[in-house]
């Protein structure tokens, strides 16, 4: 008796799901946490976006000029990886825009920090936020928050006492939180007292001696750098990005600054309330902690986790987690990298030669370059799409429920089950046997389940 493989086991063709399909499919239906409300008096998002557009108007103007006046993707940036405008380009922009070269350079630097211009090696190109500037308030606000996060780069820092400067930068979130809670002008003298207290705490934490044998302590000169000039520098830098106003010996958060500090605090609170304590966890632990969250809650966790560590190290950690055997972590890692955005692009491009990461990296790059997430799959070859289908099925098999694995058939690019099985066998994914066995056990159609089991046996034995 021969096995009855359906002659026309046609799959219902649907648009392939975005990369987050497996995590979304595995989410448990838990009650939705009500969205936190910003403090009373916070302007509406559209009004905040208008303020951000005003703050970044000069940067947007220079970015648009570069996009229109220079060759696409080149923008006159020398190949020194510093993204500095050449003298000739700065002079040309100053003439066209009726600005000074110094103003052009300052606006260019702001455009880079806000993501209106993205630097790739020795060239630059318009960022996606510039393309969405007039129609997408969220893109504008994200651009301003990126500038806010980089406040210490927006104003030249004092040349002396780099260690003290680093301590002041580390202490400023606490001062900003105090300003936000005060909801009004705060005397600089009060901020200086708070800064000195926080810096003392940081130095005490740094001097704590862990258990176990330790090397001989090195003599350390006492740091008597006065903090008042450094606080003055920090407040001027935050004023330069529009986060606060500074004058008459007092500082006040702007509506944009107050909203941004609230957003950061809310992200940290969400992460701190998670069962895994995600903000202090490794990338792998953080991703596992986010696996059961809804997409918006998971993105808030990613943002809080990323905000607590340098971007470069965070991207490396996420890609290391993606290289592991757990397919679910692979998908979640690239979801977190979507939150990172442009700074992650060089590292994502660098893994295109890694077979297990290539389909994820191609989709990430396509969306980063402006492709609709629903259409990004078109950049994949048939083999890459099939490999990704098996990898996602492995995530569902390991972490989801049987009906979800059956529904995963709908996202296959092949029109029939026999065609899917042939291409799955050919693609050589290391989890092919386990995925097919799990699918056969879950599928309610006996004939189809038998065909899938037979394919799993053939892959296992190397037969045909």
DAVEN-V837936 format. One record per residue. N is the residue number from 1. RES is the residue in one letter. OMEGA is omega in whole degrees, -180 to 180 (NA if undefined). D_CENTER is the distance of its C-alpha to the mean C-alpha in whole Angstrom. Layout:
n = <N;N>
res = <RES;RES>
omega = <OMEGA;OMEGA>
d_center = <D_CENTER;D_CENTER>
This chain:
n = <1;2;3;4;5;6;7;8;9;10;11;12;13;14;15;16;17;18;19;20;21;22;23;24;25;26;27;28;29;30;31;32;33;34;35;36;37;38;39;40;41;42;43;44;45;46;47;48;49;50;51;52;53;54;55;56;57;58;59;60;61;62;63;64;65;66;67;68;69;70;71;72;73;74;75;76;77;78;79;80;81;82;83;84;85;86;87;88;89;90;91;92;93;94;95;96;97;98;99;100;101;102;103;104;105;106;107;108;109;110;111;112;113;114;115;116;117;118;119;120;121;122;123;124;125;126;127;128;129;130;131;132;133;134;135;136;137;138;139;140;141;142;143;144;145;146;147;148;149;150;151;152;153;154;155;156;157;158;159;160;161;162;163;164;165;166;167;168;169;170;171;172;173;174;175;176;177;178;179;180;181;182;183;184;185;186;187;188;189;190;191;192;193;194;195;196;197;198;199;200;201;202;203;204;205;206;207;208;209;210;211;212;213;214;215;216;217;218;219;220;221;222;223;224;225;226;227;228;229;230;231;232;233;234;235;236;237;238;239;240;241;242;243;244;245;246;247;248;249;250;251;252;253;254;255;256;257;258;259;260;261;262;263;264;265;266;267;268;269;270;271;272;273;274;275;276;277;278;279;280;281;282;283;284;285;286;287;288;289;290;291;292;293;294;295;296;297;298;299;300;301;302;303;304;305;306;307;308;309;310;311;312;313;314;315;316;317;318;319;320;321;322;323;324;325;326;327;328;329;330;331;332;333;334;335;336;337;338;339;340;341;342;343;344;345;346;347;348;349;350;351;352;353;354;355;356;357;358;359;360;361;362;363;364;365;366;367;368;369;370;371;372;373;374;375;376;377;378;379;380;381;382;383;384;385;386;387;388;389;390;391;392;393;394;395;396;397;398;399;400;401;402;403;404;405;406;407;408;409;410;411;412;413;414;415;416;417;418;419;420;421;422;423;424;425;426;427;428;429;430;431;432;433;434;435;436;437;438;439;440;441;442;443;444;445;446;447;448;449;450;451;452;453;454;455;456;457;458;459;460;461;462;463;464>
res = <X;X;X;X;X;X;X;X;X;X;X;X;X;X;X;X;X;X;X;X;X;X;X;X;X;X;X;X;X;X;X;X;X;X;X;X;X;X;X;X;X;X;X;X;X;X;X;X;X;X;X;X;X;X;X;X;X;X;X;X;X;X;X;X;X;X;X;X;X;X;X;X;X;X;X;X;X;X;X;X;X;X;X;X;X;X;X;X;X;X;X;X;X;X;X;X;X;X;X;X;X;X;X;X;X;X;X;X;X;X;X;X;X;X;X;X;X;X;X;X;X;X;X;X;X;X;X;X;X;X;X;X;X;X;X;X;X;X;X;X;X;X;X;X;X;X;X;X;X;X;X;X;X;X;X;X;X;X;X;X;X;X;X;X;X;X;X;X;X;X;X;X;X;X;X;X;X;X;X;X;X;X;X;X;X;X;X;X;X;X;X;X;X;X;X;X;X;X;X;X;X;X;X;X;X;X;X;X;X;X;X;X;X;X;X;X;X;X;X;X;X;X;X;X;X;X;X;X;X;X;X;X;X;X;X;X;X;X;X;X;X;X;X;X;X;X;X;X;X;X;X;X;X;X;X;X;X;X;X;X;X;X;X;X;X;X;X;X;X;X;X;X;X;X;X;X;X;X;X;X;X;X;X;X;X;X;X;X;X;X;X;X;X;X;X;X;X;X;X;X;X;X;X;X;X;X;X;X;X;X;X;X;X;X;X;X;X;X;X;X;X;X;X;X;X;X;X;X;X;X;X;X;X;X;X;X;X;X;X;X;X;X;X;X;X;X;X;X;X;X;X;X;X;X;X;X;X;X;X;X;X;X;X;X;X;X;X;X;X;X;X;X;X;X;X;X;X;X;X;X;X;X;X;X;X;X;X;X;X;X;X;X;X;X;X;X;X;X;X;X;X;X;X;X;X;X;X;X;X;X;X;X;X;X;X;X;X;X;X;X;X;X;X;X;X;X;X;X;X;X;X;X;X;X;X;X;X;X;X;X;X;X;X;X;X;X;X;X;X;X;X;X;X;X;X;X;X;X;X;X;X;X;X;X>
omega = <-179;179;-178;174;-179;-178;-177;180;-173;176;175;-176;174;177;-179;-178;172;-174;-176;-175;-177;177;-180;-178;-176;-177;174;-178;179;180;-179;178;180;-179;180;180;177;-179;179;-179;177;180;177;-179;-180;179;176;178;176;177;-180;177;179;-179;-175;-176;180;179;179;-179;180;179;179;178;-179;-180;-176;-171;-176;179;-179;176;-178;171;172;-179;179;-176;177;178;179;176;180;177;175;-180;-178;-180;179;178;-180;179;180;178;-177;-175;-179;176;171;176;178;178;179;-179;179;179;177;179;178;179;178;-178;-179;179;175;175;179;-177;179;-176;-179;179;179;178;180;176;-179;179;177;179;-176;-168;-174;-173;-172;180;-178;178;179;-179;177;178;-180;178;176;177;178;179;-177;-173;-177;177;-173;-178;-176;-179;178;-176;-177;174;179;179;179;177;179;179;180;178;179;-177;-172;177;179;178;179;177;178;177;-179;179;-180;176;179;-179;176;179;179;179;179;177;179;176;180;179;-180;178;-178;179;176;178;180;180;178;179;-179;-177;178;-176;179;178;175;180;-179;176;178;180;178;178;-176;179;177;-179;-179;179;178;-176;-178;178;180;174;177;178;-178;-179;176;180;179;175;-179;179;177;-178;180;171;-172;179;-179;176;175;-179;180;175;171;175;177;-179;179;179;-178;179;178;179;-179;179;-180;178;-180;179;179;-179;-178;-179;-177;-176;-176;-176;-165;-173;-180;-175;171;-179;-178;179;179;-179;177;178;-179;-171;-176;-179;172;-174;-178;179;179;179;176;177;179;-178;-180;179;-180;-178;-175;-178;178;-174;-176;179;180;179;178;179;-178;-180;175;177;-179;-179;-177;-175;-176;-178;178;179;178;179;-179;179;180;171;177;178;174;177;178;178;-170;-179;-178;-172;-179;-179;178;177;-177;-179;179;180;177;-172;-177;-177;-173;-179;179;-179;179;178;179;-178;179;179;178;180;173;179;174;-180;-180;-177;-174;-178;-178;179;-178;169;179;-179;180;178;179;177;180;178;180;-178;178;177;177;178;179;-179;-177;-169;-176;-180;-175;-179;179;178;177;180;179;176;-176;-177;179;-180;-179;-176;-179;178;178;179;178;-178;178;-176;175;179;-176;-171;172;177;-177;-179;-174;-177;-178;-180;-178;178;180;180;179;-180;-175;-171;-177;-179;-176;-178;180;179;179;179;-180;178;180;178;178;179;-180;177;-177;-176;-177;180;-180;NA>
d_center = <56;53;49;48;45;45;46;43;40;38;35;34;31;28;25;23;20;17;15;14;18;19;17;18;21;22;21;24;25;25;26;23;22;23;21;21;23;23;26;29;29;25;26;24;21;23;25;22;21;24;24;21;22;25;23;22;25;26;22;22;26;26;23;25;28;26;25;28;31;29;29;25;23;25;25;28;25;27;26;26;22;22;22;25;27;30;33;35;32;31;35;35;32;34;37;35;34;36;34;35;33;32;30;29;27;26;24;23;21;20;19;17;15;14;13;16;17;15;17;17;20;23;22;20;19;19;15;14;14;18;19;18;19;23;22;18;18;15;14;16;15;11;13;15;13;11;15;16;13;15;19;20;20;21;25;27;27;30;31;33;32;28;28;29;27;24;26;26;22;21;24;23;20;24;25;23;23;27;27;25;28;31;30;32;33;33;36;34;37;35;32;33;35;32;30;33;33;29;30;32;30;28;31;32;29;29;33;33;35;33;36;38;39;38;39;41;39;39;41;38;39;39;36;38;36;37;33;35;34;30;30;31;29;26;27;28;25;23;26;25;21;23;22;26;29;31;35;38;37;35;31;30;26;26;25;21;21;22;20;17;18;19;16;14;18;17;14;15;18;17;15;19;21;19;22;20;19;15;14;17;17;16;13;15;17;14;13;17;17;14;16;19;17;17;13;13;14;11;8;10;11;7;7;10;10;7;10;13;12;12;9;11;13;10;9;12;13;10;12;15;15;15;18;20;22;20;19;18;15;15;13;11;10;9;8;5;4;4;2;2;5;8;8;8;11;13;13;12;15;17;17;18;22;21;22;21;17;18;18;15;14;16;15;11;13;15;13;11;15;15;17;17;16;19;20;18;20;23;21;22;26;28;28;24;24;26;25;21;24;25;22;21;25;25;22;24;27;26;24;25;29;31;31;28;28;31;29;27;30;29;26;28;29;32;35;37;37;39;37;34;35;37;33;32;34;34;30;31;28;29;28;31;34;32;30;33;35;33;33;37;37;35;37;40;41;44;44;41;40;43;42;38;40;42;39;38;41;41;38;39;42;41;44;44>
